[in-house]
Amino acid sequence: MKKTSKLLSALLVVSQVFGYTPAVFANEEPTSSARSSESATVQEGSNGGQTEETVDSTPETTPEAPSTDSSTEEQPTTPEQPAEPETPTVPDSSKPETTPVEPEQKPEENQPVEESKPTDSTTTQTPTNPSNVSAQSGVSTNTETSTTNQGTTAPVVDEVKDYHQAPSAPIQELVPKSTVSSDGTVHFERNESVEQFIQKIGEAARKVGQENDLYASVMIAQAILESASGQSLLSKAPNYNLFGIKGTHNGKGVSFATQEDLGNGTLYTTQATFRQYQSYEESLKDYAKLLKEGLAGNASFYEGVWKSKAKTYQEATQYLTGRYATDSQYNQKLNGLIETYDLTMYDHPKATVEMTESDFPAYNGENYDTANSYAWGNCTQYVYNRITQLGKHIDLTMGNGKDWGVTGLARDYEVSRTPQAGTAVSFPAGVLGADPVYGHVAFVEKVNQDGSIYISEMNVQGLNVVSTRTIPATQTSMLSYIMPK
């Protein structure tokens, strides 16, 4: 018996040295400790002592719960973990800062034409490439929705377009007053700054329109809207971009902050490169090229604005609405400007007044009053231009039509009541059809043998319209004649 006890004691000592407890002294299965050495999970057996022995058996495989370390933000270990890791901890710098939108909301593509939709901030500074233009309609379609995380989302766009116009200037920035009738028609009050802008681009628009089968009246009205009558920084020198076309022109471009629309009315600001031109005429020509050549893969995208397709300017402006601009009143605004400023006069070839009875060459239609000292399209500016064309001089500050005689005397001009060819003829207010407040002034083309005079004048039959008439000899003495220097 003693020998047996000593033998068992010896076995116990040996088992303690090798970490093994004989089954005869353990009140559980002998395999539990062996399994613990292979498992990454601690056994919760009845004997707490055994679990302590197995914890360190394979330390490199023991973690069982998701670590709170930052490395788990990319791959959560358990599906039961909260959705918090779905929000990236590092901001996506490739997307512009935007106003948060609802999850799952996809930006609608209803920006004008082929113009680019909001693009990643990393690409807006780079001049766009025409090869990226959609071949179907020029309007990109987003191929994926906004991200579904509950935080701020940014528009996802997979294309960059070559052409884009900046947002139209608000109506209140164009003229002091305008009204909208119940049928949506927009009425403007005449504004001097707008008239001066029209005077700057009118003839160039006429020329471009005639050469490209386009309505010059529509282009001028668009330029008024898109450039705030030439007051926007983008439209001023040295940029001369009247229509907000993005990209570069002959390698030249300028970066501006611009507001973009996600398509649901949500606006955000981003940087974009816009084309830079040498002159307004160059800007008009480039815009005409867009309207005539359309988009890459869709040359007829704008054919509805061509004169050969649109029988009236109203049809052309209607075609542009929703295609060039998202503003549902775009055509009404354009029509209102065209009507207010009689822009249809530019839709026809430059009028050359038949002056077969004149002693001088026909009027060339040039405007030499670059300072716009006289009101554009009025009688005073016309007489100044006519006299200047013929190589003579008359001051830029002669006053209203009725004032030219008095002003001429004060400035040592030869003034008389005897008509002479090549003189300016001043009409008192209300006389022979002259304005009852401002009077009138015309140019004497010829003095006939019977004493009557053949005159040319402007703004009798309409703003910027040149006409001629003959004043009977019995009435010529009512007028004052100023000889140019």
Legacy VTK file of the C-alpha trace (Angstrom):
# vtk DataFile Version 3.0
C-alpha trace
ASCII
DATASET POLYDATA
POINTS 485 float
0.000 0.000 0.000
2.807 2.367 0.893
4.548 1.472 -2.341
1.383 2.289 -4.265
1.008 5.647 -2.508
4.624 6.554 -3.216
4.159 5.610 -6.863
1.072 7.786 -7.189
2.802 10.676 -5.434
5.681 10.404 -7.863
3.287 10.468 -10.798
1.605 13.542 -9.346
4.919 15.368 -9.101
5.796 14.430 -12.671
2.388 15.580 -13.931
2.813 18.951 -12.243
6.191 19.382 -13.881
4.788 18.619 -17.355
1.467 20.444 -16.835
-0.598 17.273 -16.984
-3.032 16.093 -14.356
-3.846 12.434 -14.415
-7.436 11.639 -15.132
-7.769 9.869 -11.894
-7.274 13.161 -10.017
-9.332 15.359 -12.389
-13.090 15.419 -12.201
-13.577 16.157 -15.925
-12.668 14.901 -19.343
-8.937 14.779 -19.984
-9.336 16.242 -23.484
-10.446 19.695 -22.382
-6.948 21.041 -21.851
-5.721 19.583 -25.109
-8.518 21.258 -27.057
-7.812 24.568 -25.399
-4.343 24.562 -26.894
-5.825 24.593 -30.410
-8.769 26.942 -29.920
-8.716 30.715 -30.162
-11.612 30.873 -27.690
-11.219 30.432 -23.934
-13.160 27.455 -22.582
-15.634 28.333 -19.892
-15.403 24.969 -18.073
-16.366 24.237 -14.538
-12.780 24.260 -13.368
-11.523 27.837 -13.370
-7.981 26.672 -12.850
-7.866 24.867 -16.159
-9.042 27.916 -18.132
-6.181 29.930 -16.709
-3.727 27.303 -17.917
-5.085 27.288 -21.511
-5.301 31.060 -22.128
-1.627 31.389 -22.997
-1.343 28.203 -25.032
-1.839 29.976 -28.444
-1.669 33.746 -27.829
-1.401 34.670 -31.502
-4.932 33.413 -32.279
-6.849 34.280 -29.148
-8.628 37.650 -29.922
-12.272 36.911 -30.358
-14.031 40.273 -30.045
-13.687 43.067 -32.627
-10.817 45.304 -31.770
-11.519 48.969 -31.182
-8.267 49.802 -32.897
-8.500 52.041 -36.019
-7.537 49.105 -38.212
-10.983 47.610 -37.762
-12.673 50.608 -39.377
-11.927 49.172 -42.769
-13.093 45.601 -42.043
-15.394 45.101 -39.051
-14.923 41.573 -37.703
-18.534 40.879 -36.789
-21.771 41.755 -38.608
-23.377 42.671 -35.285
-21.023 45.636 -34.954
-22.801 49.078 -35.220
-22.763 50.835 -38.589
-20.439 53.524 -37.286
-17.391 52.238 -39.187
-19.247 52.876 -42.469
-18.507 56.589 -42.142
-14.973 57.139 -43.447
-12.654 58.756 -40.971
-10.613 60.341 -43.774
-12.482 62.944 -45.879
-12.702 62.251 -49.584
-10.742 65.196 -50.961
-11.605 64.295 -54.527
-15.163 65.601 -54.126
-16.315 69.208 -53.726
-17.777 70.445 -50.502
-21.509 70.404 -50.889
-24.675 70.962 -48.989
-25.714 67.636 -47.436
-28.366 65.791 -49.382
-30.648 62.968 -48.393
-29.210 59.439 -48.559
-29.862 57.512 -51.751
-30.605 60.786 -53.556
-29.186 60.904 -57.043
-28.392 64.253 -58.656
-30.727 64.799 -61.574
-29.009 65.704 -64.819
-30.985 68.698 -65.964
-28.284 71.275 -66.339
-28.190 73.183 -69.613
-27.170 71.265 -72.680
-23.931 69.480 -72.743
-22.609 71.766 -70.084
-20.717 69.925 -67.423
-22.448 68.884 -64.274
-20.739 69.413 -60.904
-17.439 67.656 -61.139
-14.875 66.471 -58.643
-12.808 69.344 -57.321
-9.704 67.659 -58.583
-10.872 67.971 -62.168
-12.610 71.353 -62.295
-9.329 73.197 -62.677
-8.329 71.117 -65.674
-9.544 72.300 -69.098
-12.130 69.882 -70.304
-11.752 67.665 -73.322
-14.403 67.478 -76.056
-13.799 63.740 -76.301
-15.444 63.361 -72.933
-18.736 64.729 -74.186
-21.596 62.265 -74.207
-22.326 60.990 -77.670
-26.029 60.583 -77.032
-27.366 63.927 -75.969
-24.571 65.887 -74.418
-26.189 65.536 -71.033
-24.366 63.230 -68.718
-26.194 60.538 -66.795
-24.757 59.581 -63.463
-24.036 55.879 -63.296
-24.063 55.563 -59.529
-26.025 57.097 -56.710
-24.769 59.205 -53.881
-23.273 57.242 -50.993
-25.721 55.912 -48.445
-23.938 56.941 -45.260
-25.958 59.279 -43.108
-23.451 62.127 -43.277
-22.704 64.695 -45.967
-22.688 63.308 -49.477
-21.195 64.739 -52.650
-22.369 64.418 -56.235
-20.873 61.523 -58.130
-20.218 62.325 -61.771
-18.406 60.222 -64.299
-18.089 62.705 -67.165
-16.724 66.195 -67.795
-18.237 68.243 -70.601
-16.552 70.755 -72.864
-19.238 73.412 -72.827
-21.017 74.975 -69.916
-22.608 78.305 -69.169
-22.532 79.943 -65.804
-25.882 80.535 -64.089
-28.024 83.256 -65.655
-27.848 86.610 -63.925
-30.918 87.396 -61.831
-33.373 89.705 -63.561
-32.883 92.423 -60.953
-29.216 92.701 -61.912
-30.018 93.482 -65.530
-32.398 96.422 -65.373
-33.959 98.388 -62.522
-37.515 97.236 -63.124
-39.299 94.355 -64.771
-42.745 92.854 -64.486
-44.147 89.413 -65.214
-47.689 89.159 -66.533
-50.115 86.393 -65.694
-49.197 84.488 -68.858
-45.513 84.518 -67.909
-44.493 87.279 -70.324
-41.620 89.352 -68.954
-41.660 93.100 -69.575
-38.545 95.205 -69.067
-38.123 98.931 -68.718
-35.472 100.381 -70.974
-32.108 100.794 -69.302
-29.219 102.910 -70.541
-26.478 100.496 -69.466
-28.193 97.670 -71.348
-28.501 99.865 -74.438
-24.803 100.667 -74.268
-23.969 96.977 -74.014
-26.166 96.226 -77.036
-24.388 98.953 -78.942
-21.046 97.269 -78.203
-21.988 93.818 -79.486
-24.912 94.472 -81.837
-23.098 94.732 -85.154
-20.764 91.839 -84.346
-23.808 89.721 -83.464
-25.500 90.741 -86.721
-22.452 89.641 -88.707
-22.066 86.331 -86.847
-25.782 85.624 -87.138
-25.822 86.244 -90.887
-22.807 83.992 -91.396
-24.169 81.114 -89.287
-27.939 80.999 -89.954
-28.683 82.232 -86.434
-30.897 84.888 -84.865
-28.610 87.710 -83.748
-31.459 88.994 -81.578
-31.442 85.767 -79.569
-27.667 85.783 -79.149
-27.715 89.392 -77.932
-30.530 88.670 -75.462
-28.659 85.614 -74.181
-25.495 87.661 -73.749
-27.471 90.182 -71.684
-28.758 87.429 -69.408
-25.593 85.354 -69.156
-23.192 88.276 -68.608
-25.467 90.679 -66.704
-25.198 93.115 -69.616
-21.439 92.798 -69.714
-21.024 93.533 -66.004
-19.862 90.099 -64.839
-16.135 89.673 -64.251
-16.090 86.792 -66.697
-17.448 88.987 -69.492
-15.162 91.946 -68.876
-11.687 92.438 -70.311
-9.444 90.499 -70.542
-11.882 87.551 -70.538
-14.727 88.642 -72.869
-16.664 85.419 -72.141
-20.290 86.388 -72.780
-21.896 82.964 -72.494
-20.013 81.299 -69.624
-18.535 78.549 -71.783
-16.141 76.366 -69.802
-12.773 75.040 -70.891
-10.072 76.861 -72.837
-10.015 78.709 -76.151
-6.788 78.610 -78.129
-5.097 77.458 -74.945
-6.436 80.325 -72.831
-8.704 79.969 -69.826
-9.442 81.618 -66.501
-10.547 80.015 -63.225
-13.634 81.300 -61.435
-15.789 80.125 -58.565
-19.184 79.142 -59.933
-22.431 77.884 -58.481
-23.633 74.516 -59.715
-27.039 72.906 -59.327
-27.331 69.275 -58.278
-30.477 69.092 -60.347
-32.852 69.295 -57.409
-32.390 72.986 -56.700
-29.484 72.462 -54.320
-26.630 74.820 -55.203
-23.004 74.565 -54.238
-19.871 76.484 -55.167
-16.911 75.007 -56.993
-13.974 76.218 -59.084
-14.072 75.908 -62.860
-11.989 76.984 -65.837
-13.746 79.205 -68.369
-12.723 80.127 -71.877
-10.889 83.388 -72.430
-11.310 85.419 -75.627
-9.639 88.378 -77.290
-12.892 90.232 -77.971
-16.677 90.056 -77.762
-16.804 89.127 -81.429
-14.557 86.127 -80.780
-16.880 85.042 -77.968
-19.899 85.365 -80.276
-18.177 83.338 -82.989
-17.282 80.553 -80.571
-20.840 80.415 -79.268
-22.180 80.298 -82.827
-19.819 77.400 -83.484
-21.346 75.541 -80.546
-24.877 76.126 -81.837
-23.974 75.054 -85.369
-21.722 72.077 -84.613
-23.590 70.831 -81.552
-22.050 68.256 -79.276
-19.571 65.517 -79.960
-21.608 62.753 -81.532
-24.722 64.929 -81.838
-24.139 67.721 -84.326
-27.860 68.531 -84.544
-28.333 69.086 -80.812
-29.047 72.810 -81.329
-30.551 72.734 -84.804
-33.861 74.002 -83.432
-32.362 77.480 -82.992
-31.176 77.789 -86.588
-33.081 80.239 -88.756
-33.652 77.506 -91.312
-35.410 75.424 -88.628
-37.009 78.049 -86.377
-39.266 80.345 -88.382
-39.364 82.983 -85.630
-37.077 84.035 -82.833
-39.788 82.870 -80.411
-39.393 79.316 -81.691
-35.642 79.585 -81.213
-35.907 80.808 -77.619
-38.447 78.100 -76.823
-36.031 75.470 -78.140
-33.265 76.792 -75.882
-35.437 76.553 -72.769
-34.667 73.334 -70.933
-31.886 72.572 -73.387
-29.427 75.412 -72.924
-30.832 76.639 -69.604
-32.905 74.967 -66.902
-34.838 78.176 -66.172
-38.423 77.487 -67.216
-38.863 81.205 -67.977
-35.708 81.450 -70.059
-37.569 81.999 -73.336
-39.886 84.577 -71.770
-36.923 86.571 -70.498
-35.194 86.425 -73.865
-38.389 87.429 -75.675
-38.913 90.329 -73.276
-35.417 91.661 -73.919
-35.763 91.246 -77.684
-39.035 93.184 -77.691
-37.933 95.903 -75.273
-34.754 96.713 -77.181
-36.001 96.013 -80.727
-33.260 93.446 -81.212
-34.897 91.967 -84.308
-33.255 94.751 -86.320
-30.046 92.726 -86.014
-31.641 89.669 -87.584
-31.450 91.290 -91.006
-28.487 92.312 -93.147
-27.045 95.692 -92.324
-29.273 98.296 -93.860
-27.697 100.568 -96.401
-29.973 103.529 -96.907
-30.578 104.332 -100.538
-29.322 107.869 -100.903
-29.439 108.170 -104.651
-30.403 111.823 -104.308
-27.565 112.565 -101.898
-24.446 114.503 -102.765
-22.447 112.141 -100.524
-21.560 108.426 -100.264
-24.161 106.210 -98.617
-24.096 105.826 -94.862
-21.772 102.963 -93.851
-23.486 102.131 -90.569
-20.346 102.487 -88.479
-20.483 103.849 -84.943
-17.701 106.318 -84.240
-19.143 107.364 -80.897
-17.123 104.831 -78.910
-17.662 106.779 -75.692
-21.437 106.592 -76.166
-21.761 110.295 -75.516
-25.010 110.221 -77.455
-27.829 107.786 -76.812
-27.386 104.685 -78.933
-29.751 104.384 -81.892
-30.948 107.967 -81.590
-30.848 110.921 -83.974
-27.944 112.690 -82.261
-25.607 109.702 -82.478
-26.530 109.128 -86.101
-25.702 112.694 -87.171
-22.399 112.527 -85.313
-21.552 109.228 -87.078
-22.626 110.522 -90.489
-20.519 113.661 -90.217
-17.526 111.708 -88.903
-17.846 109.179 -91.737
-17.507 112.021 -94.253
-14.309 113.265 -92.624
-15.743 116.274 -90.816
-15.927 117.118 -87.110
-18.788 117.811 -84.754
-18.578 117.780 -80.962
-19.701 114.799 -78.903
-21.565 117.040 -76.464
-23.913 119.121 -78.580
-26.890 118.257 -76.383
-30.359 117.160 -77.456
-31.472 117.595 -81.044
-33.159 120.939 -80.376
-29.985 122.306 -78.729
-27.501 121.909 -81.568
-28.067 125.386 -83.033
-27.578 127.206 -79.735
-24.622 125.010 -78.741
-23.043 125.520 -82.168
-23.184 129.296 -81.862
-21.611 129.126 -78.406
-18.748 126.998 -79.781
-17.996 129.050 -82.869
-19.666 126.768 -85.401
-21.205 128.390 -88.464
-24.946 128.375 -87.792
-27.632 129.839 -90.086
-31.217 129.502 -91.290
-30.048 128.822 -94.824
-29.854 125.123 -95.688
-26.583 123.716 -97.008
-25.683 120.158 -97.977
-23.444 118.432 -95.442
-24.781 120.321 -92.435
-26.575 119.142 -89.312
-30.126 120.438 -89.220
-31.704 121.096 -85.818
-35.471 120.855 -85.265
-37.107 122.752 -82.398
-39.229 120.634 -80.049
-42.485 119.573 -81.682
-41.659 121.037 -85.108
-42.103 118.863 -88.236
-42.572 115.700 -86.206
-39.724 116.362 -83.763
-39.983 115.070 -80.215
-42.039 117.519 -78.110
-39.389 117.549 -75.392
-36.001 116.831 -76.958
-36.498 118.114 -80.474
-34.644 116.439 -83.347
-31.506 116.640 -85.481
-30.837 115.267 -88.983
-28.257 115.472 -91.762
-28.752 117.438 -94.967
-27.870 115.128 -97.853
-28.838 117.554 -100.619
-30.443 120.926 -101.273
-32.758 120.618 -104.258
-33.164 123.256 -106.956
-36.646 124.145 -105.693
-35.244 124.946 -102.261
-36.442 121.747 -100.594
-33.939 119.648 -98.679
-33.317 115.918 -98.748
-32.316 114.695 -95.263
-31.304 111.437 -93.588
-32.163 110.772 -89.967
-32.460 108.096 -87.315
-35.094 107.012 -84.796
-38.011 108.496 -86.694
-39.241 105.091 -87.871
-37.667 103.184 -84.994
-34.640 102.991 -82.734
-31.423 102.692 -84.775
-33.392 102.814 -88.020
-32.116 105.215 -90.681
-34.669 106.827 -92.967
-34.849 109.723 -95.419
-37.395 112.370 -96.334
-37.726 115.674 -98.136
-38.575 118.901 -96.299
-40.493 121.401 -98.472
-38.793 124.720 -99.232
-41.548 126.575 -97.378
-40.538 124.927 -94.100
-36.742 124.899 -94.275
-36.395 128.340 -92.657
-37.922 126.987 -89.438
-34.767 124.962 -88.836
-31.157 125.727 -87.851
-28.205 124.487 -89.927
-24.851 123.792 -88.272
-21.777 123.514 -90.502
-19.260 120.895 -89.255
-15.631 121.913 -88.820
LINES 1 486
485 0 1 2 3 4 5 6 7 8 9 10 11 12 13 14 15 16 17 18 19 20 21 22 23 24 25 26 27 28 29 30 31 32 33 34 35 36 37 38 39 40 41 42 43 44 45 46 47 48 49 50 51 52 53 54 55 56 57 58 59 60 61 62 63 64 65 66 67 68 69 70 71 72 73 74 75 76 77 78 79 80 81 82 83 84 85 86 87 88 89 90 91 92 93 94 95 96 97 98 99 100 101 102 103 104 105 106 107 108 109 110 111 112 113 114 115 116 117 118 119 120 121 122 123 124 125 126 127 128 129 130 131 132 133 134 135 136 137 138 139 140 141 142 143 144 145 146 147 148 149 150 151 152 153 154 155 156 157 158 159 160 161 162 163 164 165 166 167 168 169 170 171 172 173 174 175 176 177 178 179 180 181 182 183 184 185 186 187 188 189 190 191 192 193 194 195 196 197 198 199 200 201 202 203 204 205 206 207 208 209 210 211 212 213 214 215 216 217 218 219 220 221 222 223 224 225 226 227 228 229 230 231 232 233 234 235 236 237 238 239 240 241 242 243 244 245 246 247 248 249 250 251 252 253 254 255 256 257 258 259 260 261 262 263 264 265 266 267 268 269 270 271 272 273 274 275 276 277 278 279 280 281 282 283 284 285 286 287 288 289 290 291 292 293 294 295 296 297 298 299 300 301 302 303 304 305 306 307 308 309 310 311 312 313 314 315 316 317 318 319 320 321 322 323 324 325 326 327 328 329 330 331 332 333 334 335 336 337 338 339 340 341 342 343 344 345 346 347 348 349 350 351 352 353 354 355 356 357 358 359 360 361 362 363 364 365 366 367 368 369 370 371 372 373 374 375 376 377 378 379 380 381 382 383 384 385 386 387 388 389 390 391 392 393 394 395 396 397 398 399 400 401 402 403 404 405 406 407 408 409 410 411 412 413 414 415 416 417 418 419 420 421 422 423 424 425 426 427 428 429 430 431 432 433 434 435 436 437 438 439 440 441 442 443 444 445 446 447 448 449 450 451 452 453 454 455 456 457 458 459 460 461 462 463 464 465 466 467 468 469 470 471 472 473 474 475 476 477 478 479 480 481 482 483 484
